[in-house]
Amino acid sequence: MRPEPDQKNMESGTYKPRLTVTRRMGTKTFATTLRIEFSIPKLLFGNNFDEVTDKDFRQIIDQLRQRLQEMGILAVKPLLEEAPVSAIHYSKNIPLTDYSTPYAVLKELAKANFNQKLDLNQTDFRNEGHALKFRANSFEIVLYDKMKDLARAKISEKRAVERDYTIQQELFEEFKPKKPFEVLRLEIRLGNRAKLRQILAKLGLLPNMTFKSLFRESISKKILQAYFEEIVGGCLLAPIPKSWKDFVWNFRGQNPQAKVRKMLQIAGTIAICQEVGLREFREAIRCYGPYHWPRLRKDLSALTPSDSNHSSIQTIQEALKEFRPLKLADFANK
């Protein structure tokens, strides 16, 4: 049994979790379990643009307990705090206030060539280029334009990446941010306990698999940084010249001993990768031997960024390093 959140409550600004009751046959009797799914920021703030911190945990438990009680479920606080977690989405909202756009970042990241160890089996560049998903059997890496996703949800929630947008559809009717203001959201969706344990162990984290133990900024930060660096590691991070004329003169100044053939080789690699992406380029040159790409990669990484178009990627890396929670009030048009 899985009742959906009450649409009338959502429209009135009251967010409630999804509840799923299951009964499984044990050795002698049936075991009944209750699965609780909810967005913590929506529960606490009524939107998931604002972000929570460790100090909000007690308030989250109080609010969750109250909402469950309104839905006919009585649960004591220790039971909720120590509830086992079967799936979790760690996320970060990254404000872009330098006139860069999520679309430009997502377009570049969509060309990434991931390491095979991540076992990704699908890349989905969707919603007219405003959302990017890397899928595997047990987890997803999702990046999307929050403002565009909200706009799409106003047409139909089925078109949006996020669920339960009803509660925040009028958010920017009331709140007017300073311009420029764009928000890129990064989510790591760990879909089962085995995958969650695996990534935690890989990062040297061994918390209990309970809500209280896993609700940590330090854990979220490490997981998000680790996966984003995997994404960036598969991208072509060579500086993209304003023009090939600029490239020729900059290359000549930086590499006075290099031959014309080397300059043309690097220029061609940058141009082709920008059009077809790293993954397709590497596949295309594989037949010429395994040693060509490492050499090209080394040459590309040695280029000095004079006017790189990767400042937005650096902005994301810096935001994940600082890990300051986004608060809409900080961007108010006062």
C-alpha positions as CSV (number, residue, x, y, z in Angstrom):
1,M,0.0,0.0,0.0
2,R,1.4,3.3,-1.1
3,P,-0.7,6.5,-0.5
4,E,0.5,9.5,-2.4
5,P,0.9,12.9,-0.7
6,D,-2.4,14.8,-0.5
7,Q,-2.5,17.3,-3.5
8,K,-4.7,19.7,-1.5
9,N,-2.2,19.8,1.4
10,M,0.7,20.4,-1.1
11,E,-1.2,23.3,-2.7
12,S,-1.9,24.8,0.7
13,G,1.8,24.7,1.6
14,T,1.8,21.6,3.8
15,Y,4.3,19.0,2.7
16,K,3.8,15.4,3.8
17,P,6.0,12.3,3.1
18,R,5.1,9.3,1.0
19,L,4.3,6.1,3.0
20,T,4.6,2.6,1.8
21,V,3.4,-0.3,4.0
22,T,4.7,-3.8,3.1
23,R,4.0,-7.2,4.6
24,R,6.5,-10.0,4.1
25,M,6.3,-13.6,5.2
26,G,8.9,-14.5,7.8
27,T,9.8,-17.9,9.2
28,K,6.7,-18.0,11.3
29,T,4.7,-14.9,10.8
30,F,4.2,-11.8,8.6
31,A,6.6,-8.9,9.1
32,T,5.1,-5.4,8.5
33,T,7.4,-2.5,7.6
34,L,6.7,1.1,6.9
35,R,8.9,3.0,4.3
36,I,9.0,6.7,4.6
37,E,10.1,8.8,1.7
38,F,10.5,12.6,1.9
39,S,12.5,15.7,0.9
40,I,14.1,17.1,4.1
41,P,14.2,20.8,2.8
42,K,10.6,20.6,1.6
43,L,9.5,19.2,5.0
44,L,11.4,22.0,6.8
45,F,11.2,25.0,4.5
46,G,8.4,24.2,2.0
47,N,11.0,24.3,-0.9
48,N,14.2,22.5,-1.8
49,F,16.2,25.6,-2.9
50,D,17.0,26.4,0.7
51,E,19.4,23.8,2.2
52,V,19.7,22.2,5.6
53,T,22.6,21.8,8.0
54,D,23.6,19.4,10.8
55,K,22.0,21.7,13.4
56,D,18.6,21.3,11.8
57,F,18.3,17.6,12.6
58,R,16.3,18.0,15.8
59,Q,13.8,20.3,14.1
60,I,13.6,17.8,11.2
61,I,12.7,14.9,13.6
62,D,10.1,17.1,15.3
63,Q,8.5,18.1,12.0
64,L,8.6,14.6,10.6
65,R,6.9,13.2,13.8
66,Q,4.2,15.9,13.5
67,R,3.5,15.2,9.9
68,L,3.3,11.4,10.5
69,Q,0.9,12.0,13.4
70,E,-1.3,14.0,11.0
71,M,-1.3,11.0,8.7
72,G,-2.3,8.6,11.5
73,I,1.2,7.3,12.3
74,L,2.5,7.6,15.8
75,A,6.3,7.4,16.1
76,V,8.6,8.3,18.9
77,K,11.7,10.4,18.2
78,P,14.4,7.7,19.0
79,L,12.7,5.4,16.5
80,L,12.8,8.0,13.7
81,E,16.4,9.0,14.6
82,E,17.6,5.4,14.4
83,A,15.5,4.3,11.5
84,P,17.5,2.3,8.9
85,V,18.1,4.0,5.6
86,S,17.6,2.0,2.4
87,A,18.1,4.8,-0.1
88,I,19.4,8.4,0.1
89,H,19.9,11.4,-2.2
90,Y,22.8,13.6,-1.3
91,S,22.6,17.0,-3.1
92,K,23.9,20.5,-3.5
93,N,22.3,23.6,-5.0
94,I,25.0,25.8,-6.6
95,P,24.2,29.4,-7.3
96,L,25.6,30.9,-10.5
97,T,25.8,34.6,-10.2
98,D,28.4,35.4,-12.8
99,Y,26.0,35.4,-15.9
100,S,27.0,31.8,-16.6
101,T,24.2,29.3,-17.2
102,P,23.5,25.7,-16.1
103,Y,22.9,24.9,-19.8
104,A,26.5,25.7,-20.8
105,V,27.9,23.6,-17.9
106,L,25.6,20.7,-18.6
107,K,26.4,20.7,-22.3
108,E,30.1,20.4,-21.5
109,L,29.7,17.7,-18.8
110,A,27.5,15.7,-21.2
111,K,30.6,15.0,-23.3
112,A,32.4,13.4,-20.3
113,N,34.0,10.0,-20.7
114,F,33.7,8.2,-17.4
115,N,36.0,5.6,-16.0
116,Q,34.6,2.1,-16.5
117,K,34.8,1.5,-12.7
118,L,31.7,3.6,-12.2
119,D,29.8,1.0,-14.2
120,L,27.5,3.6,-15.8
121,N,25.3,2.3,-18.5
122,Q,23.4,5.3,-19.8
123,T,23.8,9.0,-20.3
124,D,20.6,11.1,-20.6
125,F,20.9,14.7,-21.8
126,R,17.2,15.8,-21.6
127,N,14.7,18.6,-21.2
128,E,16.2,20.6,-24.1
129,G,19.6,20.4,-22.5
130,H,18.6,21.5,-19.0
131,A,19.1,18.2,-17.3
132,L,21.8,15.5,-17.4
133,K,21.6,12.1,-15.9
134,F,24.3,9.4,-15.6
135,R,22.7,6.1,-14.7
136,A,23.8,2.8,-13.3
137,N,21.8,-0.1,-11.8
138,S,22.2,1.1,-8.2
139,F,22.7,4.8,-8.4
140,E,22.3,8.0,-10.5
141,I,24.3,11.2,-10.9
142,V,21.8,13.9,-11.8
143,L,22.6,17.6,-12.7
144,Y,19.9,20.0,-13.7
145,D,18.8,23.6,-14.0
146,K,16.6,24.2,-10.9
147,M,14.9,27.4,-12.3
148,K,14.1,25.7,-15.7
149,D,12.9,22.6,-13.9
150,L,10.5,24.6,-11.8
151,A,9.2,26.4,-14.9
152,R,8.6,23.0,-16.6
153,A,6.8,21.7,-13.5
154,K,4.3,24.5,-13.8
155,I,3.3,23.1,-17.2
156,S,3.3,19.5,-16.0
157,E,5.2,17.8,-13.2
158,K,5.8,14.8,-15.5
159,R,8.1,17.1,-17.5
160,A,10.3,17.9,-14.5
161,V,13.2,16.1,-12.9
162,E,12.1,16.9,-9.4
163,R,8.9,15.4,-7.8
164,D,6.3,17.2,-5.6
165,Y,6.9,20.7,-7.1
166,T,3.4,21.8,-6.2
167,I,4.4,23.1,-2.8
168,Q,7.0,25.5,-4.3
169,Q,5.5,26.5,-7.7
170,E,4.7,30.0,-6.5
171,L,8.1,30.4,-4.7
172,F,9.5,33.0,-7.1
173,E,6.2,34.9,-7.3
174,E,6.9,35.9,-3.7
175,F,10.7,35.9,-3.6
176,K,12.5,38.1,-6.1
177,P,16.3,37.2,-6.3
178,K,18.9,39.6,-7.4
179,K,20.0,39.2,-11.0
180,P,21.9,37.3,-12.3
181,F,20.7,34.2,-10.4
182,E,20.7,30.7,-11.7
183,V,20.9,27.5,-9.7
184,L,22.5,24.2,-10.8
185,R,21.6,21.2,-8.7
186,L,23.8,18.2,-8.3
187,E,22.4,15.0,-6.8
188,I,23.9,11.6,-6.1
189,R,21.1,9.2,-5.8
190,L,22.1,6.0,-4.0
191,G,19.3,3.6,-4.6
192,N,20.1,0.7,-2.2
193,R,21.9,-0.1,1.0
194,A,24.6,-2.2,-0.7
195,K,25.7,0.7,-2.9
196,L,25.5,3.1,0.0
197,R,27.8,0.9,2.1
198,Q,30.1,0.5,-0.9
199,I,30.6,4.2,-1.5
200,L,30.9,5.0,2.2
201,A,33.6,2.3,2.6
202,K,35.5,3.6,-0.5
203,L,35.6,7.1,1.1
204,G,36.7,5.7,4.4
205,L,33.4,6.4,6.1
206,L,31.8,3.7,8.3
207,P,28.7,5.2,9.9
208,N,25.8,3.2,11.1
209,M,23.1,2.9,8.4
210,T,20.7,5.0,10.3
211,F,19.0,8.3,9.6
212,K,20.9,10.0,12.4
213,S,24.3,8.7,11.3
214,L,23.9,9.4,7.6
215,F,22.5,12.9,8.1
216,R,25.9,14.6,8.1
217,E,27.2,17.5,6.0
218,S,30.6,15.9,6.1
219,I,29.3,12.7,4.4
220,S,27.3,14.6,1.8
221,K,30.3,16.8,1.0
222,K,32.7,13.8,0.5
223,I,30.2,11.9,-1.7
224,L,29.3,14.8,-3.9
225,Q,33.0,15.9,-4.3
226,A,34.1,12.4,-5.2
227,Y,31.5,11.8,-7.9
228,F,31.8,15.3,-9.4
229,E,35.6,14.9,-9.7
230,E,34.9,11.6,-11.5
231,I,32.8,13.6,-14.0
232,V,35.4,16.4,-14.4
233,G,38.1,13.8,-14.8
234,G,36.3,12.5,-17.9
235,C,35.9,16.0,-19.5
236,L,38.2,17.8,-21.9
237,L,39.4,20.6,-19.6
238,A,41.7,22.3,-22.1
239,P,41.2,26.0,-22.5
240,I,38.9,26.8,-25.5
241,P,40.3,29.7,-27.5
242,K,38.1,32.7,-28.4
243,S,39.4,32.2,-32.0
244,W,41.9,29.9,-33.7
245,K,44.0,33.0,-34.4
246,D,44.4,33.5,-30.7
247,F,45.2,29.8,-30.2
248,V,48.0,30.0,-32.8
249,W,49.7,33.0,-31.2
250,N,49.2,31.8,-27.6
251,F,50.5,28.4,-28.4
252,R,53.5,29.8,-30.2
253,G,54.3,32.0,-27.2
254,Q,53.9,29.2,-24.7
255,N,55.7,26.5,-26.7
256,P,58.5,28.2,-28.8
257,Q,60.2,24.8,-29.4
258,A,57.1,22.9,-30.5
259,K,56.7,22.0,-34.2
260,V,53.8,23.0,-36.3
261,R,52.6,19.4,-36.5
262,K,52.1,19.4,-32.7
263,M,50.2,22.7,-32.7
264,L,47.8,21.4,-35.4
265,Q,47.4,18.1,-33.6
266,I,46.3,19.8,-30.4
267,A,44.1,22.3,-32.2
268,G,42.4,19.4,-34.1
269,T,41.9,17.4,-30.9
270,I,40.2,20.4,-29.1
271,A,38.0,21.1,-32.1
272,I,36.8,17.5,-32.6
273,C,36.2,16.9,-28.9
274,Q,34.2,20.0,-28.6
275,E,31.9,18.8,-31.4
276,V,31.6,15.0,-30.7
277,G,32.7,14.7,-27.1
278,L,35.5,12.9,-25.4
279,R,33.8,9.5,-25.4
280,E,33.2,9.3,-29.2
281,F,36.7,10.8,-30.0
282,R,38.5,8.2,-27.8
283,E,36.4,5.4,-29.5
284,A,37.3,6.7,-32.9
285,I,41.1,6.7,-32.3
286,R,41.2,3.4,-30.4
287,C,42.0,1.5,-33.6
288,Y,45.3,3.5,-33.9
289,G,46.6,2.1,-30.7
290,P,46.1,2.7,-26.9
291,Y,49.0,5.1,-26.5
292,H,47.7,8.0,-28.6
293,W,45.1,9.3,-26.1
294,P,47.4,9.5,-23.0
295,R,49.8,11.5,-25.0
296,L,47.2,13.9,-26.3
297,R,45.7,14.2,-22.8
298,K,49.0,15.2,-21.4
299,D,49.5,17.8,-24.1
300,L,46.1,19.3,-23.5
301,S,46.5,19.5,-19.8
302,A,49.8,21.3,-20.2
303,L,48.1,24.2,-22.0
304,T,47.9,27.4,-20.0
305,P,44.3,28.6,-19.6
306,S,44.3,32.2,-20.9
307,D,40.5,32.7,-21.3
308,S,39.0,29.3,-20.4
309,N,35.3,28.5,-20.7
310,H,35.5,26.2,-17.7
311,S,35.2,28.9,-15.0
312,S,31.7,27.5,-14.2
313,I,33.1,24.1,-13.6
314,Q,35.6,25.7,-11.2
315,T,32.7,27.5,-9.5
316,I,31.1,24.2,-8.9
317,Q,34.3,22.7,-7.5
318,E,34.8,25.7,-5.2
319,A,31.1,25.5,-4.0
320,L,31.5,21.8,-3.2
321,K,34.7,22.6,-1.3
322,E,33.2,25.5,0.7
323,F,29.9,23.6,1.1
324,R,28.0,26.7,2.3
325,P,24.2,26.0,2.4
326,L,22.2,27.9,-0.1
327,K,19.7,30.3,1.6
328,L,17.4,32.2,-0.7
329,A,17.4,35.1,1.7
330,D,21.1,35.7,0.9
331,F,20.1,36.4,-2.8
332,A,17.1,38.6,-2.1
333,N,16.6,41.7,-4.3
334,K,16.5,44.2,-1.4
